[in-house]
Each structure stands twice: as structure tokens, then as C-alpha cells.
């Protein structure tokens, strides 16, 4: 084997090791990643709507009254400000549902993050 071939073989081995390390880092990152957010399509919006309805509909009529809507808005604003990834982990969500009256079912609704528009 010529010296150039040996040098090229070492280069390929380094590239392969770097690629393997990159794959391992991505796999570790994916293992700790939060669950994927629902799509922004119609199904994703409907799923978000249903989750919010389950979470904040204290009287169980299938609609949000003005009081329930106020509690939902204030609770979601607090969660966004806190940067909550999991709203079910927030004590404000349970307190907000109880403020309306009755025990509302607490469902884990995904926290929506506002997207910045490209300039």
C-alpha cells in the first residue's frame, strides 16, 4: 500500500468515527426529546381544541363559558410565560380549573410556542 493510500485510509477512518459520534449524539438527544407537537393542520388544531375543552370545561357542557374562557386564557398565558413544556405539571392549571367551580378533567394539552416569522 502506498503512503497516499494509507493516508487516505486514515482519513476515511476519522470520517467514519466522526459520523458514528454524530449518530450517537443525535440518538441520545432524541431519547431525551419531548414528545412531538401536533401538526398545524386541521387534525392538530382539532386535537388542541379537544384537549383544551377537556381541560377547562368545568361544567361538562361541551362549551367554554365566559368564566371558563377567562380562566383558560390566564392559565395558558402564565404557562407560556413560565416556558412550560408540560402544562399538566403546572399547579396553576389545577388551580385555574378549580376557580371556575367543579372538578374539571385535567388533560395534558401541548403548550404552543409562537413561531417567529422570518424577516
C-alpha angles and dihedrals in degrees: 000000000000122000090250091055091049091050091049091048091053089048091053091048091052090049091050092049091049090050092050091050090050091051091048091050091050091048091051090048092050092050090058096038120117117249114279118270118244117264120267090237126103094279092051092049091047091050091050090048092051092047092050091046092052091046101048106024096104097171094045097230094131093248134083113241121211091265092048090047092052091050091047093050094048093044093049091046090053091049093049091049090051090048092235115185092187115037091192088067091058116097089206090069093059092043091049094053092048091051090066091052131253129049109290119199110255112221123177103249116188114251109239118223119208113242120224115232116236114249 
